[in-house]
Amino acid sequence: MNIPFDNSYARLGPSFSAPQLPTPVAAPALIAVNGDLAAELGLDAAALRTPEGLAMLAGNTVPDGANPLAQAYAGHQFGGFSPQLGDGRAVLLGEVIDQHGNRRDIQLKGAGRTPFSRRGDGRSWLGPVLREYIVSEAMHAYGVPTTRALAAVSTGERVQREKGYPGGILTRVAASHIRVGTFQFFAARNDGESLRTLTDYVIKRHYPDADGPMELLRAVSAAQARLIAQWMGLGFIHGVMNTDNMAVSGETIDYGPCAFMDDYDPNKVFSSIDQMGRYAFNRQADIAVWNIAQLGSALLPIMGRDEQAAIDEATSILHGFPDLFKAEWLSVFRPKLGLWDAQDGDAELIHGFLDLMSAGAADYTNSFRALTDDPAQTLFADRAGFDAWKTRWKARLQGADPAPLMQQHNPVLIPRNHQIEHLIQAAVDGDYAPFHRLNAALMHPYADDPGLKDLRQPPREDEVVHRTFCGT
């Protein structure tokens, strides 16, 4: 394997990570290699499919030039602070410069115990590997910033959770794996030198126009406003928006108990461990502000100015987030309704449609896609209310045909929870065909392919998935 690694994070010093080789597995078998992503990274997809490539993707061998490590970070988990978390089941092999000149991490997730495993086994069972592969690649197809899936392998070993499951490893690619919790790790230790090093590194890697930690805070805030607005447009619920699961790059990271909604409920929660609804669909923007506030608190010691003035400026950034998010939210939802321009009253029009969906538990994805079709009315319980809203919508369109714009911004397909559960069960039984079919379909999620009509269907009552799980 010839991979041109350039491992800048490993050069930051020993306080940032722990050297860690992947733990070899018994009998690895290849499930999938993402050929398009491999080419983007300058890698040979055919070589990744060879026995030598499989050995690397399984962690049984380490390619030349790699510098395997587990990253250190802290984090707030459901509001409670843990001063040390870190990569408990992931090993960063190294970094490459892709075909666009961007630095990208290559990481094995589920590669065995690390110094940060916290009594865990460091492994992943097959279900979370396939879920993250499917969902992260769908996110990329939607144009949402996200980590990517380069490959998935089975390990030939059993992973014990509530029962024994086949093991798997995901090869994950990211702009970086640096989190809000990475900054918190050094702030909690009063390690100002490492905090400054990390800040300078993140600015250079992700926000080269930012001038210092305050401008970094502003840039991360803007990136998160854009990201969460895109999630909302797709009906996506991250499920576990802890500060250790928020990437400062603005990418979606850590697809654990995530889900796309079927019927629309703004208070929807899927995560089995989110008993209080902290990370419900309609709270995601609020939680983003909370997380950014923790980033601001971590950066405060190196602001290099009068502390109160720094607090005031950081607070103004946080207070500006709602308006920033509203603007991004409108930029996402206007084209979903075929609105080419911005006018006063658009927010009320969009919320009116969402309220109709909520009142009738209408399917989130199919409702937007069906708006230009006559059968759309049948999706809503309040048909008179829908007709009244449609009259206002048509008046707002001023005779313009909304269909072309709407078809570009309203997907036909999402990775529905029941379909993911079906493909996971099939894979556990040795059949990967449903995984490959859904993954291929989601590469073109805006195309209306009659042969994929079954993938558009909401779940039957006996197929509804009420809870999703992290897999650790």
C-alpha positions as CSV (number, residue, x, y, z in Angstrom):
1,M,0.0,0.0,0.0
2,N,1.4,3.3,-1.1
3,I,-0.3,6.1,0.9
4,P,1.3,9.5,0.9
5,F,0.8,10.3,4.6
6,D,1.7,13.7,6.1
7,N,0.8,13.4,9.8
8,S,0.6,17.0,11.1
9,Y,-1.5,16.1,14.2
10,A,1.0,13.6,15.4
11,R,3.7,16.3,15.3
12,L,1.8,18.5,17.8
13,G,3.3,16.6,20.7
14,P,2.5,13.9,23.3
15,S,-0.1,15.9,25.2
16,F,-2.5,15.7,22.2
17,S,-2.6,11.9,21.7
18,A,-1.3,8.5,22.6
19,P,0.6,6.3,20.2
20,Q,-1.7,3.3,19.5
21,L,-1.5,0.5,17.0
22,P,-4.7,-1.1,15.9
23,T,-5.5,-4.5,17.4
24,P,-5.4,-7.2,14.8
25,V,-8.6,-9.2,14.1
26,A,-9.1,-12.9,13.5
27,A,-10.6,-13.3,10.0
28,P,-11.3,-9.9,8.2
29,A,-13.5,-9.8,5.2
30,L,-14.2,-6.9,2.9
31,I,-17.8,-5.5,2.9
32,A,-17.3,-2.3,0.9
33,V,-14.7,0.1,-0.5
34,N,-15.8,3.6,-1.5
35,G,-14.1,3.9,-4.9
36,D,-15.1,7.5,-5.5
37,L,-13.7,8.6,-2.1
38,A,-10.6,6.6,-2.6
39,A,-9.9,8.4,-5.9
40,E,-10.6,11.7,-4.2
41,L,-8.0,10.9,-1.6
42,G,-5.5,9.8,-4.2
43,L,-5.7,6.2,-3.2
44,D,-5.9,3.1,-5.4
45,A,-9.3,1.5,-4.8
46,A,-8.3,-1.7,-6.4
47,A,-5.3,-1.9,-4.1
48,L,-7.6,-1.5,-1.1
49,R,-9.6,-4.5,-2.3
50,T,-6.5,-6.8,-2.3
51,P,-5.5,-8.9,0.7
52,E,-2.9,-6.3,1.6
53,G,-5.4,-3.6,1.5
54,L,-7.9,-5.6,3.5
55,A,-5.2,-6.2,6.1
56,M,-4.7,-2.5,6.5
57,L,-8.5,-1.7,6.6
58,A,-8.8,-4.3,9.4
59,G,-5.9,-3.0,11.4
60,N,-3.8,-6.2,10.9
61,T,-1.0,-4.3,9.2
62,V,0.0,-0.6,9.3
63,P,1.1,1.0,6.0
64,D,4.4,2.7,5.6
65,G,4.2,6.4,6.6
66,A,1.3,5.9,9.0
67,N,1.7,7.2,12.6
68,P,-1.2,5.5,14.5
69,L,-2.6,7.3,17.5
70,A,-5.6,7.8,19.7
71,Q,-6.6,11.4,20.1
72,A,-7.2,12.9,23.6
73,Y,-10.3,15.1,24.3
74,A,-12.8,15.8,27.0
75,G,-16.4,16.7,26.8
76,H,-19.8,17.5,28.2
77,Q,-22.0,14.4,27.8
78,F,-25.7,15.2,28.4
79,G,-24.6,18.3,30.3
80,G,-22.1,16.6,32.6
81,F,-18.4,17.3,32.1
82,S,-15.9,14.5,31.7
83,P,-12.3,15.9,31.8
84,Q,-10.9,12.9,29.9
85,L,-12.6,11.0,27.1
86,G,-10.6,10.5,24.0
87,D,-10.6,7.9,21.2
88,G,-11.7,4.8,23.0
89,R,-12.3,2.7,19.9
90,A,-10.7,4.6,17.1
91,V,-7.1,4.8,15.8
92,L,-6.0,7.7,13.5
93,L,-3.7,6.1,10.9
94,G,-2.6,9.5,9.6
95,E,-3.5,12.3,7.1
96,V,-3.3,12.7,3.4
97,I,-3.7,15.7,1.1
98,D,-6.6,15.0,-1.3
99,Q,-7.0,15.8,-4.9
100,H,-8.4,19.3,-4.0
101,G,-5.5,20.2,-1.8
102,N,-7.4,19.5,1.4
103,R,-6.0,17.7,4.4
104,R,-8.0,14.6,5.4
105,D,-7.8,12.2,8.3
106,I,-7.9,8.4,7.8
107,Q,-9.1,6.6,10.9
108,L,-10.1,3.1,11.8
109,K,-13.2,3.0,14.0
110,G,-13.6,-0.1,16.1
111,A,-9.9,-0.9,16.0
112,G,-9.5,-2.1,19.6
113,R,-8.7,-0.7,23.0
114,T,-6.7,2.5,23.6
115,P,-5.6,4.3,26.7
116,F,-9.0,6.2,26.5
117,S,-11.2,3.1,26.3
118,R,-12.6,3.6,29.8
119,R,-13.1,-0.2,30.4
120,G,-14.7,-0.6,27.0
121,D,-13.6,-3.2,24.5
122,G,-12.6,-0.8,21.8
123,R,-14.6,-2.6,19.2
124,S,-17.7,-2.0,17.1
125,W,-20.3,-4.5,16.1
126,L,-21.4,-4.7,12.6
127,G,-24.6,-2.7,13.0
128,P,-23.1,0.7,13.9
129,V,-20.5,0.3,11.1
130,L,-23.1,-0.2,8.4
131,R,-25.4,2.5,9.8
132,E,-22.5,5.1,9.8
133,Y,-21.4,4.1,6.3
134,I,-24.9,4.5,4.9
135,V,-25.9,7.7,6.7
136,S,-22.6,9.5,6.3
137,E,-22.5,8.8,2.6
138,A,-26.1,9.9,2.2
139,M,-25.2,13.1,4.0
140,H,-22.5,13.7,1.5
141,A,-24.9,13.1,-1.4
142,Y,-27.2,15.7,0.1
143,G,-24.3,18.2,0.1
144,V,-24.1,18.3,3.9
145,P,-20.6,18.6,5.5
146,T,-19.8,15.2,6.9
147,T,-17.2,12.6,7.7
148,R,-17.1,10.0,5.0
149,A,-16.9,6.2,4.9
150,L,-13.9,4.8,2.9
151,A,-14.5,1.2,3.7
152,A,-16.2,-1.4,5.9
153,V,-14.9,-4.8,6.9
154,S,-16.2,-7.6,9.1
155,T,-13.6,-8.9,11.6
156,G,-14.5,-12.6,12.0
157,E,-14.9,-12.0,15.7
158,R,-17.8,-11.6,18.1
159,V,-18.5,-8.4,19.9
160,Q,-20.5,-8.7,23.2
161,R,-23.2,-6.2,23.8
162,E,-26.6,-7.3,25.2
163,K,-25.7,-10.4,23.2
164,G,-22.9,-11.5,20.8
165,Y,-22.8,-9.8,17.4
166,P,-20.4,-10.0,14.5
167,G,-17.7,-7.4,14.7
168,G,-16.9,-4.7,12.1
169,I,-14.4,-1.8,11.5
170,L,-15.2,1.4,9.6
171,T,-12.5,3.4,7.8
172,R,-13.6,7.0,8.4
173,V,-12.4,10.1,6.6
174,A,-12.7,13.5,8.0
175,A,-11.5,17.1,7.5
176,S,-10.2,16.5,11.0
177,H,-11.4,14.7,14.2
178,I,-10.8,17.8,16.4
179,R,-13.8,18.5,18.6
180,V,-15.0,21.2,21.0
181,G,-14.0,18.6,23.6
182,T,-10.4,18.7,22.4
183,F,-10.2,22.4,23.5
184,Q,-11.9,21.5,26.7
185,F,-9.3,18.8,27.4
186,F,-6.5,21.4,27.7
187,A,-8.6,24.1,29.3
188,A,-9.5,21.7,32.1
189,R,-5.8,21.1,32.7
190,N,-4.9,24.8,32.6
191,D,-2.5,23.9,29.8
192,G,-2.4,27.2,28.1
193,E,0.6,26.3,25.9
194,S,-1.2,23.3,24.4
195,L,-4.4,25.3,24.1
196,R,-2.6,28.0,22.0
197,T,-0.9,25.3,19.9
198,L,-4.3,23.7,19.2
199,T,-5.9,27.0,18.4
200,D,-3.2,28.0,15.9
201,Y,-3.3,24.5,14.4
202,V,-7.1,24.6,13.9
203,I,-7.0,28.1,12.4
204,K,-4.3,27.1,9.9
205,R,-6.1,23.8,9.0
206,H,-9.7,24.9,8.9
207,Y,-10.2,28.7,9.2
208,P,-7.0,30.4,7.8
209,D,-8.8,33.8,7.6
210,A,-9.5,33.8,11.3
211,D,-7.3,36.1,13.3
212,G,-7.0,34.6,16.8
213,P,-9.2,32.6,19.1
214,M,-12.1,35.0,19.1
215,E,-12.4,34.9,15.4
216,L,-12.1,31.1,15.6
217,L,-15.1,31.1,17.9
218,R,-17.0,33.2,15.4
219,A,-16.1,31.0,12.5
220,V,-17.1,27.8,14.3
221,S,-20.4,29.4,15.3
222,A,-21.1,30.3,11.7
223,A,-20.2,26.8,10.5
224,Q,-22.5,25.2,13.1
225,A,-25.4,27.4,12.2
226,R,-25.1,26.3,8.5
227,L,-24.7,22.7,9.5
228,I,-27.7,22.5,11.9
229,A,-29.9,24.3,9.4
230,Q,-29.1,21.6,6.8
231,W,-29.9,18.9,9.3
232,M,-33.3,20.4,10.0
233,G,-34.0,20.6,6.3
234,L,-33.6,16.9,6.0
235,G,-35.4,15.9,9.2
236,F,-32.2,14.6,10.7
237,I,-31.7,14.1,14.4
238,H,-28.1,13.6,15.5
239,G,-29.1,12.1,18.7
240,V,-26.0,12.8,20.9
241,M,-24.8,16.3,20.5
242,N,-22.2,16.2,23.3
243,T,-19.3,18.6,23.0
244,D,-17.1,15.6,22.2
245,N,-19.3,14.9,19.2
246,M,-19.1,18.4,17.7
247,A,-16.3,18.8,15.1
248,V,-14.9,22.3,15.0
249,S,-14.5,21.8,11.2
250,G,-18.3,22.1,10.8
251,E,-18.7,18.5,9.6
252,T,-21.3,16.1,11.0
253,I,-19.4,13.5,13.1
254,D,-20.2,10.5,15.2
255,Y,-23.3,8.8,13.7
256,G,-24.4,6.9,16.8
257,P,-28.1,7.0,17.8
258,C,-28.9,9.2,14.8
259,A,-32.0,9.0,12.6
260,F,-34.1,10.7,9.9
261,M,-37.7,11.3,10.9
262,D,-40.5,9.6,9.1
263,D,-43.6,11.3,10.5
264,Y,-42.9,14.9,11.5
265,D,-42.8,15.6,15.2
266,P,-40.6,18.6,16.2
267,N,-40.1,17.0,19.7
268,K,-38.9,13.7,18.2
269,V,-36.1,11.9,20.1
270,F,-34.6,8.6,19.0
271,S,-31.6,8.1,21.2
272,S,-32.2,5.4,23.8
273,I,-30.1,7.3,26.4
274,D,-31.7,10.7,25.9
275,Q,-34.4,10.3,28.5
276,M,-35.1,14.0,28.9
277,G,-35.2,15.0,25.3
278,R,-32.0,17.2,25.5
279,Y,-31.1,16.4,21.9
280,A,-34.6,16.4,20.4
281,F,-35.0,17.5,16.8
282,N,-36.2,21.1,17.6
283,R,-33.5,21.6,20.3
284,Q,-30.5,21.0,18.0
285,A,-29.9,24.7,17.3
286,D,-30.1,25.5,21.1
287,I,-27.7,22.8,21.9
288,A,-25.3,24.0,19.2
289,V,-25.2,27.4,21.0
290,W,-24.6,25.6,24.4
291,N,-21.7,23.7,22.9
292,I,-20.2,26.8,21.3
293,A,-20.5,28.5,24.7
294,Q,-18.3,25.7,26.1
295,L,-15.8,26.3,23.3
296,G,-15.8,30.0,24.2
297,S,-15.2,29.2,27.8
298,A,-12.2,26.9,26.9
299,L,-10.7,29.6,24.7
300,L,-11.1,32.4,27.2
301,P,-7.7,31.9,28.9
302,I,-5.9,32.6,25.7
303,M,-8.0,35.5,24.4
304,G,-5.0,37.8,25.2
305,R,-7.1,40.8,26.3
306,D,-9.0,42.2,29.2
307,E,-11.1,39.3,30.5
308,Q,-14.3,41.1,30.8
309,A,-14.0,42.6,27.3
310,A,-13.3,39.1,26.0
311,I,-16.3,37.7,27.9
312,D,-18.5,40.5,26.4
313,E,-17.3,39.8,22.9
314,A,-17.7,36.1,23.1
315,T,-21.2,36.6,24.6
316,S,-22.1,38.8,21.7
317,I,-21.1,36.0,19.3
318,L,-23.4,33.6,21.2
319,H,-26.2,36.0,21.3
320,G,-25.9,36.5,17.5
321,F,-26.3,32.8,16.8
322,P,-30.1,32.8,16.7
323,D,-30.2,35.4,13.9
324,L,-27.4,33.6,12.1
325,F,-29.2,30.3,12.4
326,K,-32.5,31.8,11.2
327,A,-30.9,33.2,8.1
328,E,-29.3,29.8,7.4
329,W,-32.6,28.0,8.1
330,L,-34.4,30.2,5.6
331,S,-31.7,29.6,3.0
332,V,-32.4,25.9,3.4
333,F,-36.2,26.0,3.5
334,R,-37.0,28.6,0.9
335,P,-35.9,26.4,-2.0
336,K,-37.6,23.4,-0.4
337,L,-40.8,25.4,-1.2
338,G,-39.6,26.6,-4.6
339,L,-39.0,30.2,-3.4
340,W,-36.3,31.7,-5.6
341,D,-36.0,35.0,-3.7
342,A,-36.4,36.3,-0.2
343,Q,-39.5,38.1,1.0
344,D,-41.0,39.1,4.3
345,G,-43.4,36.5,5.6
346,D,-41.5,33.5,4.2
347,A,-40.7,32.2,7.7
348,E,-44.4,32.2,8.6
349,L,-45.3,30.4,5.3
350,I,-42.7,27.7,6.0
351,H,-43.8,27.3,9.6
352,G,-47.4,27.1,8.4
353,F,-46.5,24.1,6.3
354,L,-44.5,22.5,9.1
355,D,-47.4,23.0,11.5
356,L,-49.7,21.2,9.1
357,M,-47.2,18.3,8.8
358,S,-46.9,18.1,12.6
359,A,-50.6,18.2,13.3
360,G,-51.2,15.3,10.9
361,A,-47.9,13.4,11.6
362,A,-47.2,13.6,7.8
363,D,-44.1,12.1,6.4
364,Y,-41.4,14.7,6.5
365,T,-39.5,13.7,3.3
366,N,-42.5,12.7,1.2
367,S,-44.6,15.8,2.1
368,F,-42.0,18.2,0.7
369,R,-41.4,16.1,-2.4
370,A,-45.1,15.7,-3.1
371,L,-46.0,19.4,-2.8
372,T,-46.1,19.9,-6.6
373,D,-48.3,16.8,-7.0
374,D,-52.1,16.8,-6.6
375,P,-51.9,13.8,-4.2
376,A,-50.1,16.0,-1.8
377,Q,-53.3,16.9,-0.1
378,T,-53.9,13.3,0.9
379,L,-50.8,13.4,3.1
380,F,-52.4,15.9,5.5
381,A,-55.1,15.3,8.1
382,D,-56.4,18.9,7.9
383,R,-57.2,19.1,4.2
384,A,-59.0,22.4,4.5
385,G,-56.0,23.8,6.3
386,F,-53.7,22.5,3.6
387,D,-55.9,24.0,0.9
388,A,-55.8,27.4,2.6
389,W,-52.0,27.2,3.0
390,K,-51.6,26.1,-0.6
391,T,-53.5,29.2,-1.7
392,R,-51.1,31.4,0.2
393,W,-48.1,29.5,-1.2
394,K,-49.3,29.8,-4.8
395,A,-49.8,33.6,-4.3
396,R,-46.2,33.8,-3.0
397,L,-44.9,31.9,-6.0
398,Q,-46.4,34.6,-8.3
399,G,-46.9,32.2,-11.1
400,A,-43.4,30.7,-11.1
401,D,-43.0,27.0,-11.5
402,P,-41.5,25.7,-8.2
403,A,-40.9,22.2,-9.4
404,P,-37.3,22.5,-10.8
405,L,-36.0,24.1,-7.6
406,M,-37.9,21.9,-5.3
407,Q,-36.7,18.7,-7.0
408,Q,-33.1,19.9,-6.4
409,H,-33.6,20.5,-2.7
410,N,-36.1,17.8,-1.6
411,P,-34.7,14.3,-1.7
412,V,-36.8,11.4,-2.8
413,L,-34.8,9.0,-0.6
414,I,-33.5,9.1,2.9
415,P,-31.9,6.3,4.8
416,R,-35.1,5.3,6.7
417,N,-34.7,3.7,10.1
418,H,-36.6,0.6,9.3
419,Q,-34.6,0.0,6.1
420,I,-31.3,0.4,8.0
421,E,-32.5,-2.1,10.6
422,H,-33.5,-4.5,7.8
423,L,-30.1,-4.3,6.1
424,I,-28.3,-4.7,9.5
425,Q,-30.2,-7.8,10.3
426,A,-29.6,-9.2,6.8
427,A,-25.9,-8.5,7.2
428,V,-25.8,-10.3,10.5
429,D,-27.3,-13.3,8.7
430,G,-24.6,-13.0,6.0
431,D,-26.5,-11.1,3.3
432,Y,-25.1,-7.7,2.3
433,A,-27.3,-7.2,-0.7
434,P,-29.7,-4.8,1.1
435,F,-26.8,-2.7,2.3
436,H,-25.3,-2.4,-1.2
437,R,-28.7,-1.6,-2.8
438,L,-29.6,1.1,-0.3
439,N,-26.1,2.6,-0.4
440,A,-26.2,2.7,-4.3
441,A,-29.6,4.3,-4.3
442,L,-28.6,7.0,-1.8
443,M,-25.8,8.1,-4.1
444,H,-28.5,9.8,-6.1
445,P,-31.1,10.7,-3.5
446,Y,-32.9,13.4,-5.6
447,A,-33.6,11.1,-8.6
448,D,-37.1,9.6,-8.9
449,D,-36.4,6.0,-9.9
450,P,-39.6,3.9,-10.2
451,G,-37.5,0.8,-9.4
452,L,-36.7,2.2,-5.9
453,K,-40.3,3.0,-5.0
454,D,-40.2,0.6,-2.0
455,L,-37.3,2.7,-0.5
456,R,-39.6,5.8,-0.5
457,Q,-42.3,4.1,1.6
458,P,-42.7,5.0,5.3
459,P,-42.5,2.1,7.7
460,R,-45.5,-0.1,8.4
461,E,-46.7,0.1,12.0
462,D,-44.8,-3.1,12.9
463,E,-41.6,-1.7,11.2
464,V,-41.4,1.6,13.1
465,V,-38.1,2.2,14.9
466,H,-38.7,4.1,18.1
467,R,-35.2,4.0,19.6
468,T,-31.7,4.0,18.2
469,F,-28.5,3.0,20.0
470,C,-24.9,4.1,20.1
471,G,-23.4,0.6,19.8
472,T,-20.6,1.0,22.4
